[in-house]
Amino acid sequence: DVKVTQSSRYLVKRTGEKVFLECVQDMDHENMFWYRQDPGLGLRLIYFSYDVKMKEKGDIPEGYSVSREKKERFSLILESASTNQTSMYLCASIAGGDLHQPQHFGDGTRLSIL
Amino acid sequence: GNSVTQMEGPVTLSEEAFLTINCTYTATGYPSLFWYVQYPGEGLQLLLKATKADDKGSNKGFEATYRKETTSFHLEKGSVQVSDSAVYFCALSDPNTGNQFYFGTGTSLTVIP
């Protein structure tokens, strides 16, 4: 079974802090994604990556950046956290090539910015 | 472009009732369709999928049929249980956009004994 692990289930940070959310997958997947989930808005794509050191903006990249130095790890960075970034963050991965496979998700990080 | 529209919740049903959650989609190509389930405090888990027209996906008593003519992928279950209480997401992946997924806004289901 694919395992996607997010480093924290719950995180509380202060406004202006630099925040790192980590995601690791164990299936050698090429593609990784970061979403945020908010009530009534579903999942919104922040950034994704097709390969090491590659990144693409999703629908809502403002205020975020990402890093993919190793294939198994995809980090989401809040450069200067703000209260409107309080949300549930979900990481997902999928193998490249087969376009009929599902994305596999971690358990999520619930982030509160005070 | 690609988009998914699913019925708004919340939905509340009594145990053993019949469930339908509607999902329609817009896609530029020939997408694969998925239903995911999210239990409280957890991430999304794949419930079922269908990769081409007229395919039926099924799992844990849930079913959904890929209807190209009506661009729909409605989720059904004949007899719901309290343990089915969760949020359900309809999603599509379009081969024209690589491995990007497009999700509906989710439908919250509560099943009462």
Interface residues (C-beta under 8 A of the other chain):
Chain A: V4 Q6 R9 N31 F33 G40 L41 G42 L43 L45 F48 Y50 L90 A92 I94 G96 L99 H100 P102 Q103 H104 F105 G106 D107 G108
Chain B: S32 F34 Y36 G41 E42 G43 L44 Q45 L46 K49 T51 F89 S93 P95 G98 N99 Q100 F101 F103 G104 T105 G106
